[in-house]
């Protein structure tokens, strides 16, 4: 089996995204990531994205190349990339700092919220995972 690779980036939304934009993005990402055997999480809040991708290097790079061409965001900055010992996500998640506005978003949010607390112990070993969780916590404070 090929070694696992992780890539974590952050970006800025190029325009405000409404519920239908986010649903399309969520469903598109789930389909493409599943076809490429890439798992991870995409967090969205305050017009920002932080995404954590994991899979083989070739598969992660294929997904990231597609992401760089997407018009929904700009100013992509890679926070971490490199070898990964084991997957942290067995499924693909998306979390929203604002209340989810559709059933698709609510289901994804519930899945993310159920799994997020288990990541705290792993965060110290991964700057990208640490940034992902920090972003989530910052957004939770802002949305109160």
N, C-alpha and C positions, 0 to 999 in steps of 0.2 A: 504494500500500500504506500502511495506517495506521502511524503511528509506534509503536515498541515501548515498553513500560512495564515497570518492575520494582517488585516489592513484596517486602520481606523482613521477617519477623516472628519473634518467639520467644514460646513459651507453656509453661505447666506442665501436665503430664498431670493430669487430675482424679482419676485412680485408677491403680494399677499396671496396665499392659497386658500381657497374655500373648501368646503366639505367634499364636493365632487372631485376637485383636483387631488385632494389627499386620498380619496378612495381609489382613483385611477392609479396614482403612484403606488399605493399599498398593494393593489392587486397585481400590477405590472411587476413590481419587485418580487412578490411572492412567487409568481410564475417563473420569471427568469432565474431567480436564485435557486429554486427547486430544480429546474432543468440543469443548472450548472453544479448542483450539489454544494451550494454555498449557503451557509446559515449565518445568523447574526441578528442584529437589531438596528433599527432606524428610529431615532428620536427626533421629534419636531416640536419646536416651541419658540415663541418670540421671533418668528421669521428666520430661524436657524435650524440646521440639521447637524446631528452627530450620528455617524453610522459606523458600526463595527461589523466587519465581514470576516468569515473564516471558511477555509476549504483548502484544496490544493492551490499551490501558487498560480498555476495556469488558470484555474477556474476563477480565483479571486481577481486576478489581473484582467480577465475577460469581462467580469462584471464591473470592475472599477473603470475600465476603458469606456464601457457603455454609459456609466454614471457621469463621466467627465463630459460626455456629449449632450447630456440632458439640459434642457433650457430652463428647468424649474429652479436652478440654483447657479451661484457664481462664487468666486473666491474660494475654491476648494483648497484645503490645507491638510496634508497628511500628518497625523499625530503620531502614528505608530505603524510599523510594518515589520514583519519578520516571521521567524519560525514559531510554531505553536505546538505545544506538547499534546494537548487534547482539546476537543471542542468544548466551548463553554455553553453553547446554544445548540440544542438538538432540533429546534424548529426555528422558523423565522418570525421575528417580533417587530411590532411598531408601537411606539408610545407617544402620547400627545400631552403637552403640558396644559392645554385648554381642554375642556370637556369634549370628548369625542362626539361628533355630530351625526354619526350613522351607525347602523348595526355592525357593519364591517369594522369600523374603527373601535366600537365598544368591545367587540370580541378580541381584537388584537391588543387593545389596552389592558383588558383583564388578564390575558395571557402574560403580557410583559410584567404587570404589577405582581403577579403570582411568582414569577421567576426572579425578578430583580433583587430581592433581599438575599438570595443565595449567592450573589456575585460579590458581596462585600469582602469576603475572605480572599478572593482571587485578585482583587483590585490592586493590592500592593505589588503584585508581580507583573502588572501590565499598565504602563502609562496611558495607553489608549482606553482601556477599560476603566481606569481611574477617572479619566476625563469624561467618559460616557456617563458614569454614575454621578460625577460632580454636576454635569449639565442637567441631568434629571433632577437632582436635589435643588439646584438653583432655580429651575423652572417651577418646581413645586412651591418654593417660597414666593416667587413672583405671582403665581396664580392665586394665592390666598387673599 
